[in-house]
Each structure stands twice: as C-alpha cells, then as structure tokens.
Amino acid sequence: MESNSSPPLETLTVIDLELDPRVEARHSYRSKDIDEYARIMSEGDELPPISVFEIDSKLVVVDGWHRVKAAIQADLLMITGKVYRGFSLEEAITFAAQSNDEHGLRRSRSDKEKAVTIVLCNEKLQKKSDHDVARICKVSHPFVSKIRKRLIAKGMIAKNDVVISSNGKVMKSRDLWSIHKNNTNQTLPIGNVQFSGTILDDDQKFKVKEYFESNSSDDRFANHVFNIRLKTSRRIKKMIEKSKADINKNSAILREVKEKIAKDKRELKDLESDSKDDERYIHGQEIFKDIFLDKKIGIPFNLP
C-alpha cells in the first residue's frame, strides 16, 4: 500500500463501522480521553477523520477507535472518515500498526506490544523478519524478537522455519552465519531455500544443503549460539589483552615520572646545600672585614 494514497473524505454511518480486534493496535482505552472526545463532538467541533478499510464488504476501522467510541457515547449517527478500498486484511493491519505512532494519543509500551502482536498473529505477516516487523510497528528489532518468542511459548503463533525479507525473498530464519561474507545483492536457490546477498560455489552449495538436511533447526540454532559466544569470548579476550598492554605501558610511564621527580628532588636538595655553603662563606667574609676595618672591635690596630 502506497503511503501517499489518500482517499477523499466521506460521511460514514457509525452503526455501519466494524471494530475488528484483528486490527486493534491499542492495548486499552482511557475513559477520560473518550469522554473528552465525546464532549468535543457534542459541541459540534470536528476531530481528524478516522481511517477505514473495506474488507469483505465490511467497513473496518483501522485508525480512530477512540473517536468511534466517543461518537457512540455522544449518540452521534455520522462521523467523517477516509475509506480505503481494494486492500487486503494484511495491509489494514500494517496501516493500523503504523498509524498510532504518527499522530493521536501517544503510544504506551503496552500499545507498542499490541501493535507488534497483531502483526505477528496474522498468518502472512508473521513470516516477515523481525527487522521488517520492527520497521512496520516503529519499534526496535530486539523488541519484536522478545514478543515473538513470548507468543511462540504461549502457543499463539507457530515457529517459522522461513521468513520473507522486505524484497519478497524467502530465507531460512536460522540462516548459516558463515556464508554472508561477500554481499553481492544476488539470490541463489538451494532446494526450497534461498540465500539472499551471497554467491556460493558448488562445494559451498553442497555443504549448505547437507547442513540443513542433517541438522534440525534446534541444533542449528544451538550451533549458532555457540559460535556467537565463541566470537564474543575471543573479542573479550582481545580487549583484556589490550587493557593489560595499556596498563603495562602506563606503569612504565608512571615509573619514569617517579624517577624524574626523585631526580629533581635530589638536585633541589643539592642546590639548597650549596646555597647554605655560600651563605656561610659570605658571612665569614663580612666578619673578617669587620675585624680588620675595626668596625666592631674598639682596639686600635697598630701597624709596625
């Protein structure tokens, strides 16, 4: 569905609108917000138009549930909206998951979880990768992964062995991590599996096919986790070695600084000692002059 395709405004009958939970992207509705919307509508002021998708001859509300509930509460017969015709349920769900992020009441974390849930609970949309679902719902990729695992654990959705990328390519959800070194934007089929963005030679094709035939998805995932941990441990080891080298280097610099300070202290002490010797020498000369010039001693100095 094109984001710039906006149908004209229509006046819709409230009782003809369908509030389908499959496209409900809000977790809950606050009564005070509905009351405020109802008051605004009762006073004759207009709110932004709602968005409706015509699916199976039904007018399904995908954006504007607060406004529809407020119109019902205010006993209004008509409401202004935009009707999108010729689109599928999946496109309606995608529209609903995106809409509340762009306008209206600010989404809570529960609202974001609900948006991701309605996408993943759709049989077709759940085959999309976590990255694509995150892009649709305007959330992070780890956020989607966490909710997908939760829904699988509850038995609400099935665990997919394949995912559909944003360009429509079908790929293994637990793809081999070692074959994506040369990204050439090409796709090669291997049995019923396609690897996107990698060119494989015949030997690699055989190894990949043999790998998927001889290992279950759980084993492949376990191997994947093991390799991630191994790479992480190697990376941490390198960081520790670098830190030790930096510490040794800084220790050597610190020793040099300490030695220089000690040397400077010794030179300062020698200068102070020399200064005291000079003072004693000068004081002795002054006493000698006073004696011979008869300034302090009152005895006449008789010369022969």
Secondary structure as GFF3:
##gff-version 3
##sequence-region A 1 304
A	DSSP	beta_strand	9	13	.	.	.	ID=ss1
A	DSSP	three_ten_helix	14	16	.	.	.	ID=ss2
A	DSSP	beta_strand	17	18	.	.	.	ID=ss3
A	DSSP	three_ten_helix	21	23	.	.	.	ID=ss4
A	DSSP	alpha_helix	31	42	.	.	.	ID=ss5
A	DSSP	beta_strand	50	55	.	.	.	ID=ss6
A	DSSP	beta_strand	58	63	.	.	.	ID=ss7
A	DSSP	alpha_helix	65	73	.	.	.	ID=ss8
A	DSSP	beta_strand	78	84	.	.	.	ID=ss9
A	DSSP	alpha_helix	89	102	.	.	.	ID=ss10
A	DSSP	alpha_helix	109	120	.	.	.	ID=ss11
A	DSSP	three_ten_helix	125	127	.	.	.	ID=ss12
A	DSSP	alpha_helix	130	137	.	.	.	ID=ss13
A	DSSP	alpha_helix	141	153	.	.	.	ID=ss14
A	DSSP	beta_strand	162	164	.	.	.	ID=ss15
A	DSSP	beta_strand	170	172	.	.	.	ID=ss16
A	DSSP	beta_strand	183	190	.	.	.	ID=ss17
A	DSSP	beta_strand	193	198	.	.	.	ID=ss18
A	DSSP	alpha_helix	202	214	.	.	.	ID=ss19
A	DSSP	alpha_helix	217	292	.	.	.	ID=ss20
###
